[in-house]
Amino acid sequence: MAENLSPLGTASLRGVTVRESDGAVNYAAVKADGFSIVYFRATAGASYADCRLDPSLTAARKAGLTVGFLHYLTARTPAEARAQAAFFLKTVQNRPATLRAAMSFDRFRGLTIAQANAIAEAFLTAVETATGSAPMLLTDAQSANLLWYEALAQRFPLWVADNSAEAPQVNAGKWSGWTGWQYADYATVSDTVELPLSLFTENVYRAAQGGSAEKLVCVTVAYGDTLSGIARLFNTTVSSIVRLNRIANPNRIYPGQRLYLRVPAGTPLECCDSYTVRRGDTLSGIARRFGTTVDRLVEVNGVTNPNLIRVGQTLSLGLCGEQA
């Protein structure tokens, strides 16, 4: 029986989802109604893009709302999913967002469970690789329980649509918690327009956006630890741990190993700021992984040649002074 899945952090951020068909939205009124987040369905399928996206973004940002982008997936193969990911990324690439990307996928007719998972994973992985941040999967509670594999659940944050209960009816064993909960399919906002309504935790922010939502910490692997267990304990994802630590095999970690984690800012652990250069590292690669810039690494470490770092060199990431 499904349990009430807990939020992955504090669920204090109210949001709306807007499609082109919703027409003109008074974003100042949305903000005045207590909402702080707006997700735009920027693209759908292989070729549809919201033609109102730019003016809507301008109006939403002017109203003080934080924005993110959603893609509606219609692919029938992993190759089609990767093509749709490329289309989505091209559409939003010059439109900065501080929220994680998100994907909605509910066209399963004729697909096996394995095929649906492979298609979803192909899209989500492509977006994660390009953005450096795991996108959210927007799905209904039944699919969260019965359709998606645990391997997918452990890699990508959950945005669950469930307006039938006081909390999402999702099995806690598969997902470590929810990042977003769409609790109303359509509800009147500002007495003028009906929009889907959601609650979000601070995990909705992309890694290292302004340093306000997440912080970098270090933990030491103990005997019996697994990446999925560590991710669940510290409110993060396996994919984030794998990327930050360049782990080749997620099933092989060892006692005493030091791991970097990006966790909600309120986690009671000290910020971790040092990094030891490994074979194959570059300043640009380190900057991408940890959500900083080459200029920042050069500044805090007194690097004279950004193209010359050595294996075993200890670098300050320059993040802890900016994080909670």
Stockholm file with secondary structure:
# STOCKHOLM 1.0

chainA/1-324         MAENLSPLGTASLRGVTVRESDGAVNYAAVKADGFSIVYFRATAGASYADCRLDPSLTAARKAGLTVGFLHYLTARTPAEARAQAAFFLKTVQNRPATLRAAMSFDRFRGLTIAQANAIAEAFLTAVETATGSAPMLLTDAQSANLLWYEALAQRFPLWVADNSAEAPQVNAGKWSGWTGWQYADYATVSDTVELPLSLFTENVYRAAQGGSAEKLVCVTVAYGDTLSGIARLFNTTVSSIVRLNRIANPNRIYPGQRLYLRVPAGTPLECCDSYTVRRGDTLSGIARRFGTTVDRLVEVNGVTNPNLIRVGQTLSLGLCGEQA
#=GR chainA/1-324 SS CCCBCCBSSCCCEEEEEECGGGCCCCHHHHHHTTCCEEEEEEEETTTEECTTHHHHHHHHHHTTCEEEEEEECCCSSHHHHHHHHHHHHHHHTTSCCSBCCEEECCCCTTCCHHHHHHHHHHHHHHHHHHHSSCCEEEEEHHHHHHTSCHHHHHHSCEEEECCSSSSCBCCTTTCSCEEEEEEEEEEEETTTEEEEEEEECGGGBCTTSTTSSEEEEEEECCTTCCHHHHHHHTTCCHHHHHHHHTCSCTTCCCTTCEEEEEEETTSSSCCCCEEECCTTCCHHHHHHHHTCCHHHHHHHHTCSCTTCCCTTCEEECSCGGGCC
#=GC SS_cons         CCCBCCBSSCCCEEEEEECGGGCCCCHHHHHHTTCCEEEEEEEETTTEECTTHHHHHHHHHHTTCEEEEEEECCCSSHHHHHHHHHHHHHHHTTSCCSBCCEEECCCCTTCCHHHHHHHHHHHHHHHHHHHSSCCEEEEEHHHHHHTSCHHHHHHSCEEEECCSSSSCBCCTTTCSCEEEEEEEEEEEETTTEEEEEEEECGGGBCTTSTTSSEEEEEEECCTTCCHHHHHHHTTCCHHHHHHHHTCSCTTCCCTTCEEEEEEETTSSSCCCCEEECCTTCCHHHHHHHHTCCHHHHHHHHTCSCTTCCCTTCEEECSCGGGCC
//
